[in-house]
């Protein structure tokens, strides 16, 4: 029954207002995206039309990649917020589409029913800070061209007004590479390198598919990314104090972005060799496994990337010596 979702919406709202006469239902539009087989246009309209506008606020959670507001005519005129997600469960690589996010939000602003606000719906907050800061900034300072209008101010705020010129050059290179992921669907099931996706025997039988996957994760010129990384390193060497702050975090992030793709290539090399006539090559395997050792050493340089930090925070929830519950900032 296409009208049934409207009945469910009405009953849900009745329950909310029974508890609070002034209740506003903050509704995630996420099911409209990932359960499309059920949430047809007709069912969504029936659902939304059953809730008065003053009682509903719709969150378009993944608007930077899968905007539902365009599909449903800005949610039939109901109040809604444009939200970005990007980070699924903290597993996302250092990646993002800075200009694409701004373009998407600006397009929403020009809709007949524009969003009433901007939101962040990420599932973790400890990587890709530039992306989330850019989106949050749009609530106060909308921009058209990220590289021209926003990036210089971001670099000055992140590292200080008397910054090394190499830092801006570095971020211009990052915006042109890993943070210029135009048309790249950054989704766990579709955006996984060998570091975040368990290898399997299927790779040995389908090396051509593996090669296509590996090459699909590099949509930019690697030399530009490597130059940006070198600019960050050179700035840190000229001012070591900077590396104790956000620059240190960014150095690890960018190095991880590089090493993740190196791991993909070395793994592909192992698989193609093993699936050929020559069989597995222990030297190639050793070279591949060495990337993990390099990553361990790299991540250990910053506490926020270490497992011990998260383990200690989790243990702190168990209570102190007197059995009292404690929280760690």
N, C-alpha and C positions, 0 to 999 in steps of 0.2 A: 504494500500500500504506500504510494509515494507521499501521502499526507501523514503517515505515521511519525516521521521525525518531528513534525510540527507538534503533534500530541505529546511527544517526549519532552520537547523544549518547554511547552506550556506547563507540564507537570513539574519539571525541574525548577522553573521560575517560581511556581506556586510554593514549592518547598523552601526556596531561598527567602521569599518575602514573608512567609509564615514565621521565620526566625528573625528577620530584620525587614521591617516595612520599607526601608530605603535601600535595600540590597541592589547592587549592580553586579551582574554576572560577567566576569572577566573570562572570556572564552578563547581557548587556543584553537586556531584554525588548522592545526596540524593534521587532524584526521581527514580533512577535505583533500589534503595532498597525498598522504600515503595509503588512504583507503578509497581511492577514486572509484573502484568498482562498485562500491556501495553509495558513496556520496556523489550522486549525479547532480547536475545543475538543478533539476526539479526538486530533489530532496533537500538540497542546501537552501533553496529559496523558501521552501515550506518551513524549514527549521528556523531560518532567520526571521521570516515574517511573523512567526508566532511569539516573538519577544519584542516589546516596545523599545524604541531606540534609546530612551532614557534609562533602560534597565540592562543594557548590553554594551560591552566593550570588547571588540574582536581583536585578537593579537595575530597578525600575519607573521608567523614565527620565522619562516625561511624566505623572507621576501627578496633577499639579495640573489637567490638562485631559483626559487620556485614560487613566485608571487601569486597568491590566490586572489588578491584584490582585483587583478586584471581579469581573472576568469569569472568572477562573480560581481562585476560592475561595482567595485568598491563596497562589497558586502551589502548590496541593496540599500545603500544610504545609511547604514548603521555606523556609529562611531567605531573607528578602528585605528590600530597602531601599526606602523611599518617597523618590523623587527628584523635583525640579522642574527644568524645562528653560527655558521661557519664551523665552529669547533664542536664536533660530535664526541662527547665522552673524553675529551682531553687527548684524543689520538691523532688529531690533525697535524700534518706536517707544518713547518713554517711556510705558509702559503696564504694567498688571498687575492681578491680582485678589488683593489682600492678604488680605481676609477669606475669600475662596473657597479660597485655598491652605491657610489655617489650618483651615478647616472640613473640607477633604479629608483633611488629615493627622490631625486628631482622629478622624475617622470610621475611618481605617485603624487607629488605636491601639485602637479598640474591637472590632476584628475578632478572631475566634477565634484566628487566628495573626497577631499584630500584627507590624509591621516591626521588624527588629533595629536599625535606624538610619535616619538622615535624610541625604539626599545632594543635591548640586547637580550638574546635568548640562548647564548652559548652555554654549553654543558661543562665548560671548564674555563678558567680565566688566566692560566699561567703561560700561554704562548700567544703569538700573533698580537702583541699589544697595539701595534700601529693600526691594525684593522679596527679594533674595538674603539680605540680613541678617536679615530676618524669618524666613525658612525655616531658616537656620542657627541662629538663636536657639532654635528649637523643640526642638533636641536637649537643651537645658538648662532652658529656661523656657517650657513650653507655655502658651498663652493661649487664651481663648475669644473675647474681643472685642478686635479689633485696635485700634480707635480708643480704647477705654477703657483696655485693659491694657498695650498695647505702644507706641503712638505717642508718648506723652509722654516715655518713657524714650529712645526712638530719637532724638527731637529734641534732648534734653539731651545725649546722647552725641555726636551729630553736630556740634552747634554750641557746646556748653559748657553748664554747669549754670545760669549766669546769663543765660539766653537771652532775647532779645526775645520777648514774648508773640505778636508777629505771626508768628513762625516756626511755632509750634504751630498757630495759626489757618490758616496756609498749608498745612501738611501735612494738617490736617483737611479742607481743601478739595480737596487732591490725592487723598486717600483716597476722597473722595466722587465723584471724576470719573475721571481717567485711571488711578488705582490702585483703582478700584472696578469693574473690567471684568467684572461678573457675567454669565456666559453668553456672553461674547465669545471666540471661538476665535482666539487670537493665533497664527496660523500663516502663514508667508510667502505661500503660495498663496491665502490667504483674507483676509489682513489687510494690504493694501497701499494706500497713498495714492499720489498722483502722484509724490512724491519717491522712492519705492522701486519703482515699477512703470513700465516704459517705456510712454509713451502710444502709441497706434496709431490707424490710420484707422478701426478698428472703432468707436471712440468717436463719430466723426462720424455713423455710420449707426445707432448705438444710444444716443442721448443719455439715453433713459429708464433704461437699465441703468446708465449712468455715474452718474446722479443717485442711484439706489438705492445704489450702492456708496459714494458720497461721504457720503450721509446715514447709512449703516450704520456709519461710522467714528466717529460722534458719538452716543454713547448717554447722554450726561450733559448738564447745563445749562451751555453755554459760559460764561455769566456767572460761575458758581461757579469755574471754572478761571481765568478772567481775574482774579478777585478774589484767588485764591491766589497768582497770579503777582505781582500788585501788592503783596501782603503781603511776599513775598520781596524785592522791589525796595526797598520802604520800609525793611526791616530792614537791608539792605546799605547803604543811604544813611545810616542812623543809625550804623552801625559798619562803615566801609569795610574794616577788617582782616578781618572775617568773609568778605568776598567773595574774599579770596586763598586761602581754604581750600575746604572742601566746599560752602559756600554758593555760591561762584562756579560750581562744577560744576552745582549744582542750578538756578541761574538759567538757565544755557544749556539744560539739559535741558527745563525747563518752557517756556522760550521756543520751543524746537524743537517741543514738543508743540503749541503754539498755531499756530506758523507753518506746520507741516505741514498742518493742517486749513485754514488760510487759503489755502495753495497749492491744495488740493483744490477749494475753492469757486471760486477765480479761474479755475482750469482748466475747471471745469464751465461757468462763465460764458462763457469763450471758445468752448467746443465748442457750447453751445446757440445762441450767436449765429451761429457759422459754419455750423451745420447748418440755420439758418432762412433766411428769404427775404432778410434783410439781408446775409448773408455775413459774412466775418471782419471784425473791428473791430481795427485796429492799436492803438488806445489800450488796449483790453482785453488784448491780447497783451502789450503793454509793461508793463502793471500786473502781469500774471502773472509775467513774467520778472523783474520787480523783486524778487520774493520771494527768488529765488536770490541776488541781490546782498546782500539783508539777511541771509540765512543765512550767506553767506561771511564777512561782517563779524562776525556773532555768534560763529560757531565759531572765528574767529581770535583771540578773546579768551582762549581756554584752550588750552594746548599739547596736551592729550590729545585734542582734537578736530581737530587739524591733520594733514594728510597728511604734512607734512614730518617730524613726530615719528616716524611709522611708517616713513617712507622711511629716515630716519637709523638707526633700529633694525635694519631689514632689511640696510642696507649694512654695519652693524657686524659682522654675521655673516660678512661676506666676508673679515675679517682686518684687522689694523693694518698699519702701514708695513713691518713686518718679515715680513708674511705669516702671522702667528700668528692663530689664531681667537680672537675676543673675544666676550663677551656683554655686553649692556647691561641694567641693571636696569629 
